[in-house]
Amino acid sequence: MNSPNDNLFSIQILRAVAALSICAVHFSGLSIALNGHQNISPLFPLAAGVDLFFVISGFVMVYSSEPLFGKPGSALAFIVRRFIRIVPLYWLTTTLWILIQRPAFDARTLLESYFFIPFDASGLTIAPLFGVGWTLNFEMFFYAIFSAAIVFRRDVAVVCVTVILLFTLFATRISHTNITAFVFWGDPIVLEFIYGMMIAVAYRRGLRIPAWLGGILCVAGIIAIWHTMPFPPPMTKNRWLVTGAPAAMIFAGMILQPPFEFRIRWLAVLGDASYSIYLWQGMAIATIAQLWPYGLNHIPVEDAMIVGLLATLGLGILSFRYIEIPASKWLRNIAASSLNASPAVISAPPEIVVTESRMR
């Protein structure tokens, strides 16, 4: 459990806020579609939950990797950590999606979906077979670069990752390449990982801001996001600035101010389960849409959305408790045995990854 004086607990709160925001905008969009309209959801600014997740990811990678920077075998340990955290549940939900939804695919698109390689799908360059996995395509690209740089000390590693991301971005623009993966990974949204890394470096160096300034950053970030012109999902070329920068302001405002007592247990539980919630909400929304003509349409759309959202949150919590935690323990033990290391070497510190004690 985190120390009462550790603001890092607020990361779990922000994870919960991000997950709830994404669910809200997706269920709102489904409600509009089921009512026969083609409007953009009035809640669409809440899609900035994705941007907040990317900023958090940049921060967490730097903060939780402190024991690994510049150490022998650190790249392998980092990749194993990320595989254990991300891959099993994504593969499970992707498999269920394919079995239930039966999307069209071939061997190539199947492998690219499972292994986080962007591909063209009906003119889109952002959608694996399980659509919500588009964000993980960015995450895994970031992890691959980070694993290569982690052999250096922290500040050098962060500079290396930043340079590689910027080089990819500019090389994509200059070369006018039509290689789908590079066009995708060269999207400016990757700058949001840099925001998070910079905040982590500042945090590790002891930078703190007054509480009033932290509050101003949070409020200003929220206002900036909410008054942003709606953009076409799931990204746009100026998203890094329009919603990414305000998301970084909110995150920095929460993390960099002096320690404070802030405990909302149910939000912390949702923060723990945020990854599961993010994945299962895609399944829940598709299931409602698929079953709508077969009886669900006899109940009010709004009621169906509320029930679907609550079911998603419940399923996410159960998934975290009974799938993520046991699978992570099992895989850590296997990896530790194979690498002749302690399971602690391939698990993030408790300040970031909340232990299952919170679920008891």
C-alpha positions as CSV (number, residue, x, y, z in Angstrom):
1,M,0.0,0.0,0.0
2,N,1.2,3.5,-0.8
3,S,2.4,5.8,1.9
4,P,-0.3,8.4,2.9
5,N,2.2,11.1,2.0
6,D,2.9,9.8,-1.5
7,N,1.1,11.6,-4.3
8,L,1.7,8.6,-6.6
9,F,-1.6,7.2,-5.2
10,S,-3.2,9.8,-7.4
11,I,-2.0,7.9,-10.5
12,Q,-4.6,5.3,-9.7
13,I,-7.3,8.0,-9.4
14,L,-6.3,9.4,-12.8
15,R,-6.3,5.9,-14.3
16,A,-9.8,5.4,-13.0
17,V,-10.9,8.8,-14.4
18,A,-9.3,8.0,-17.8
19,A,-11.1,4.6,-18.0
20,L,-14.4,6.1,-16.9
21,S,-14.1,8.9,-19.5
22,I,-13.4,6.5,-22.3
23,C,-16.3,4.2,-21.3
24,A,-18.6,7.2,-21.0
25,V,-17.9,8.5,-24.5
26,H,-18.1,5.1,-26.1
27,F,-21.4,4.2,-24.4
28,S,-22.7,7.7,-25.3
29,G,-21.8,7.2,-28.9
30,L,-23.6,3.8,-28.9
31,S,-26.7,5.4,-27.4
32,I,-26.7,8.0,-30.2
33,A,-26.3,5.3,-32.9
34,L,-29.0,3.1,-31.4
35,N,-31.4,6.1,-31.4
36,G,-30.8,6.3,-35.2
37,H,-28.8,9.5,-35.1
38,Q,-25.3,10.3,-36.6
39,N,-24.4,13.1,-34.2
40,I,-21.0,13.3,-32.4
41,S,-21.5,12.5,-28.7
42,P,-21.6,15.7,-26.6
43,L,-19.2,13.8,-24.3
44,F,-16.6,13.3,-27.0
45,P,-14.0,15.5,-25.2
46,L,-13.9,12.7,-22.7
47,A,-12.0,10.7,-25.3
48,A,-9.0,12.6,-23.9
49,G,-8.9,9.7,-21.4
50,V,-6.7,8.0,-24.0
51,D,-4.3,11.0,-24.0
52,L,-4.2,10.8,-20.2
53,F,-3.4,7.1,-20.3
54,F,-0.5,7.8,-22.7
55,V,0.9,10.5,-20.4
56,I,0.6,8.2,-17.4
57,S,2.4,5.5,-19.4
58,G,5.3,7.7,-20.1
59,F,5.6,8.6,-16.5
60,V,5.2,5.1,-15.2
61,M,7.8,3.6,-17.5
62,V,10.5,6.1,-16.3
63,Y,9.5,6.0,-12.6
64,S,9.1,2.2,-12.3
65,S,12.2,1.4,-14.3
66,E,14.5,3.2,-11.8
67,P,16.1,0.0,-10.6
68,L,16.8,-1.1,-14.2
69,F,18.5,1.9,-15.8
70,G,22.0,1.1,-16.8
71,K,22.0,-2.4,-15.5
72,P,23.0,-5.6,-17.3
73,G,19.9,-7.5,-18.6
74,S,17.7,-4.5,-18.0
75,A,16.2,-4.6,-21.6
76,L,15.1,-8.2,-21.2
77,A,13.7,-7.6,-17.7
78,F,11.7,-4.6,-19.0
79,I,10.3,-6.4,-22.0
80,V,9.2,-9.3,-19.8
81,R,7.5,-6.9,-17.4
82,R,5.6,-5.3,-20.2
83,F,4.6,-8.7,-21.8
84,I,3.3,-9.9,-18.5
85,R,1.3,-6.7,-17.9
86,I,-0.2,-6.2,-21.4
87,V,-0.2,-9.3,-23.6
88,P,-2.2,-12.1,-21.8
89,L,-5.4,-10.2,-21.3
90,Y,-5.2,-8.5,-24.7
91,W,-4.8,-11.9,-26.4
92,L,-7.7,-13.3,-24.4
93,T,-10.1,-10.5,-25.3
94,T,-8.9,-10.4,-28.9
95,T,-9.6,-14.2,-29.2
96,L,-13.0,-13.8,-27.7
97,W,-13.7,-10.9,-30.0
98,I,-12.8,-12.9,-33.0
99,L,-14.9,-15.9,-31.9
100,I,-18.0,-13.9,-31.1
101,Q,-17.9,-11.1,-33.6
102,R,-16.3,-13.1,-36.5
103,P,-14.6,-10.2,-38.3
104,A,-13.1,-10.9,-41.7
105,F,-9.4,-11.6,-41.5
106,D,-6.5,-13.5,-43.0
107,A,-3.4,-15.0,-41.6
108,R,-1.5,-11.7,-42.0
109,T,-4.0,-9.5,-40.3
110,L,-4.5,-12.1,-37.6
111,L,-0.8,-12.2,-36.7
112,E,-0.5,-8.4,-36.9
113,S,-3.4,-7.9,-34.6
114,Y,-2.0,-10.3,-32.0
115,F,1.5,-8.8,-32.2
116,F,0.6,-5.1,-32.2
117,I,1.6,-4.3,-35.8
118,P,-0.7,-1.6,-37.5
119,F,-2.3,-2.6,-40.8
120,D,-4.7,-1.2,-43.3
121,A,-8.3,-2.3,-42.6
122,S,-10.9,-0.9,-45.0
123,G,-8.9,2.2,-45.4
124,L,-8.1,2.7,-41.7
125,T,-4.6,2.4,-40.4
126,I,-5.4,2.3,-36.8
127,A,-7.6,-0.7,-36.2
128,P,-6.5,-4.2,-35.3
129,L,-9.2,-6.9,-35.4
130,F,-10.1,-5.9,-31.8
131,G,-10.5,-2.2,-32.4
132,V,-9.6,-0.9,-28.9
133,G,-6.2,-2.4,-29.4
134,W,-5.1,0.6,-31.5
135,T,-3.8,2.3,-28.4
136,L,-1.7,-0.8,-27.5
137,N,-0.1,-0.6,-31.0
138,F,1.3,2.8,-29.8
139,E,2.1,1.5,-26.3
140,M,4.1,-1.5,-27.6
141,F,6.0,0.7,-30.0
142,F,7.0,3.0,-27.1
143,Y,8.0,0.0,-25.0
144,A,10.2,-1.4,-27.8
145,I,12.1,1.9,-28.0
146,F,12.3,2.3,-24.2
147,S,13.7,-1.3,-23.8
148,A,16.6,-0.4,-26.2
149,A,17.4,2.8,-24.3
150,I,17.1,1.4,-20.8
151,V,20.7,0.2,-20.9
152,F,21.7,3.8,-20.3
153,R,21.3,5.8,-17.1
154,R,17.8,7.4,-16.6
155,D,18.3,10.9,-18.1
156,V,20.3,9.6,-21.1
157,A,17.7,6.9,-21.7
158,V,14.9,9.5,-21.7
159,V,16.7,11.7,-24.1
160,C,17.4,8.7,-26.4
161,V,13.7,7.7,-26.4
162,T,12.6,11.3,-27.1
163,V,15.1,11.6,-30.0
164,I,13.9,8.3,-31.5
165,L,10.2,9.2,-31.2
166,L,10.9,12.7,-32.8
167,F,13.0,11.2,-35.5
168,T,10.3,8.7,-36.4
169,L,7.7,11.5,-36.5
170,F,9.8,13.8,-38.8
171,A,11.1,10.9,-40.9
172,T,7.6,9.9,-41.6
173,R,6.7,13.4,-42.7
174,I,9.8,14.0,-44.8
175,S,9.9,10.6,-46.5
176,H,6.2,10.5,-47.4
177,T,6.3,6.8,-46.8
178,N,3.2,4.7,-47.4
179,I,4.3,1.9,-45.1
180,T,1.3,1.6,-42.8
181,A,3.2,0.8,-39.6
182,F,5.5,3.8,-40.0
183,V,2.7,6.1,-40.9
184,F,0.9,5.0,-37.8
185,W,3.8,5.1,-35.4
186,G,4.9,8.5,-36.8
187,D,1.7,10.1,-35.6
188,P,2.4,13.1,-33.3
189,I,0.3,11.5,-30.5
190,V,3.5,9.7,-29.5
191,L,4.6,13.1,-28.1
192,E,2.3,12.4,-25.2
193,F,4.7,9.7,-24.0
194,I,7.4,12.3,-23.9
195,Y,5.2,14.5,-21.7
196,G,4.9,11.7,-19.2
197,M,8.6,10.9,-19.3
198,M,9.6,14.6,-18.7
199,I,7.2,14.8,-15.7
200,A,8.8,11.6,-14.3
201,V,12.3,13.0,-14.6
202,A,11.1,16.2,-12.9
203,Y,9.4,14.2,-10.1
204,R,12.5,12.0,-9.6
205,R,14.6,15.1,-9.3
206,G,12.4,16.4,-6.5
207,L,10.6,19.1,-8.4
208,R,7.3,20.1,-6.6
209,I,4.9,23.0,-7.3
210,P,2.7,24.8,-4.8
211,A,-0.7,23.3,-4.3
212,W,-2.5,26.3,-5.7
213,L,-0.5,26.0,-8.9
214,G,-1.3,22.3,-9.1
215,G,-4.9,23.1,-8.8
216,I,-4.7,25.8,-11.5
217,L,-3.0,23.3,-13.9
218,C,-5.7,20.7,-13.3
219,V,-8.6,23.2,-13.8
220,A,-7.0,24.8,-16.9
221,G,-6.4,21.3,-18.4
222,I,-10.0,20.3,-17.9
223,I,-11.3,23.5,-19.4
224,A,-9.0,23.3,-22.3
225,I,-10.1,19.7,-23.1
226,W,-13.8,20.4,-22.6
227,H,-13.8,23.4,-24.9
228,T,-11.8,21.6,-27.7
229,M,-13.5,21.3,-31.0
230,P,-14.7,17.6,-31.4
231,F,-12.2,15.7,-33.5
232,P,-12.9,12.5,-35.6
233,P,-12.1,9.4,-33.6
234,P,-9.8,8.0,-32.6
235,M,-7.1,10.6,-33.3
236,T,-6.1,13.6,-35.3
237,K,-2.8,15.1,-36.2
238,N,-3.0,17.9,-33.6
239,R,-4.3,15.8,-30.8
240,W,-0.9,15.9,-29.1
241,L,-1.5,19.6,-28.6
242,V,-5.3,19.9,-28.3
243,T,-6.0,17.2,-25.7
244,G,-2.5,15.8,-25.1
245,A,-1.0,18.9,-23.6
246,P,-4.0,19.6,-21.3
247,A,-3.9,16.0,-20.2
248,A,-0.2,16.5,-19.3
249,M,-1.2,19.6,-17.4
250,I,-3.8,17.7,-15.3
251,F,-1.3,14.9,-14.6
252,A,1.5,17.3,-13.7
253,G,-0.9,19.3,-11.5
254,M,-1.8,16.2,-9.5
255,I,1.7,14.6,-9.3
256,L,4.0,17.5,-8.7
257,Q,2.3,19.4,-6.0
258,P,3.2,18.7,-2.3
259,P,2.0,15.4,-0.7
260,F,-1.6,15.5,0.4
261,E,-4.1,13.1,1.9
262,F,-6.4,12.0,-0.9
263,R,-8.2,8.6,-0.7
264,I,-11.2,7.5,-2.6
265,R,-11.1,3.8,-2.3
266,W,-13.7,2.9,-5.0
267,L,-11.8,5.1,-7.5
268,A,-8.6,3.4,-6.6
269,V,-10.2,0.0,-7.2
270,L,-11.3,1.2,-10.7
271,G,-7.8,2.5,-11.2
272,D,-6.4,-0.9,-10.5
273,A,-8.8,-2.5,-13.0
274,S,-8.5,0.3,-15.6
275,Y,-6.7,-1.9,-18.2
276,S,-9.3,-4.6,-17.8
277,I,-12.1,-2.1,-18.0
278,Y,-10.6,-0.5,-21.1
279,L,-10.5,-3.9,-22.9
280,W,-13.8,-5.3,-21.8
281,Q,-15.8,-2.1,-22.6
282,G,-15.2,-2.8,-26.3
283,M,-16.6,-6.3,-25.9
284,A,-19.6,-5.0,-23.9
285,I,-20.5,-2.3,-26.4
286,A,-20.3,-4.6,-29.4
287,T,-22.4,-7.2,-27.6
288,I,-25.1,-4.6,-26.8
289,A,-25.1,-3.5,-30.5
290,Q,-25.3,-7.0,-31.7
291,L,-28.2,-8.1,-29.4
292,W,-30.1,-4.8,-29.8
293,P,-32.4,-6.0,-32.6
294,Y,-33.1,-9.3,-30.7
295,G,-35.0,-8.0,-27.6
296,L,-32.7,-5.4,-26.0
297,N,-34.5,-2.7,-28.0
298,H,-37.6,-3.2,-25.8
299,I,-35.9,-1.3,-23.0
300,P,-35.0,2.4,-23.1
301,V,-31.6,3.1,-24.7
302,E,-30.4,5.1,-21.7
303,D,-31.2,2.3,-19.3
304,A,-29.3,-0.2,-21.5
305,M,-26.3,2.1,-21.5
306,I,-26.3,2.5,-17.7
307,V,-26.6,-1.3,-17.2
308,G,-23.9,-1.9,-19.8
309,L,-21.5,0.6,-18.2
310,L,-22.0,-0.8,-14.7
311,A,-21.6,-4.4,-16.1
312,T,-18.3,-3.3,-17.8
313,L,-17.0,-1.8,-14.6
314,G,-17.9,-5.0,-12.6
315,L,-16.4,-7.2,-15.3
316,G,-13.3,-5.2,-15.3
317,I,-12.8,-5.5,-11.5
318,L,-13.5,-9.2,-11.7
319,S,-11.1,-9.6,-14.6
320,F,-8.4,-7.7,-12.7
321,R,-8.9,-9.8,-9.6
322,Y,-9.3,-13.3,-11.1
323,I,-7.4,-13.0,-14.4
324,E,-4.8,-10.3,-14.3
325,I,-3.4,-10.9,-10.8
326,P,-3.2,-14.7,-11.0
327,A,-1.9,-14.6,-14.6
328,S,0.8,-12.1,-13.6
329,K,1.9,-14.1,-10.6
330,W,2.1,-17.3,-12.7
331,L,4.0,-15.7,-15.5
332,R,6.4,-13.8,-13.2
333,N,7.3,-17.1,-11.5
334,I,7.9,-18.7,-14.9
335,A,10.0,-15.8,-16.2
336,A,12.0,-15.6,-13.0
337,S,12.8,-19.3,-13.2
338,S,13.8,-19.0,-16.8
339,L,16.0,-15.9,-16.1
340,N,17.4,-17.3,-12.8
341,A,16.1,-14.1,-11.1
342,S,13.7,-13.1,-8.4
343,P,10.1,-12.4,-9.4
344,A,10.7,-8.9,-7.9
345,V,13.1,-8.2,-10.7
346,I,10.4,-8.4,-13.3
347,S,7.6,-6.7,-11.3
348,A,7.2,-2.9,-11.0
349,P,7.6,-1.3,-7.5
350,P,4.5,-1.1,-5.3
351,E,4.2,2.6,-5.7
352,I,2.9,2.0,-9.3
353,V,1.4,-1.5,-9.5
354,V,-1.2,-1.8,-6.8
355,T,-1.0,-5.1,-4.9
356,E,-4.0,-7.4,-4.6
357,S,-4.2,-6.4,-0.9
358,R,-6.4,-3.6,-2.0
359,M,-8.9,-6.0,-3.4
360,R,-9.4,-7.8,-0.1
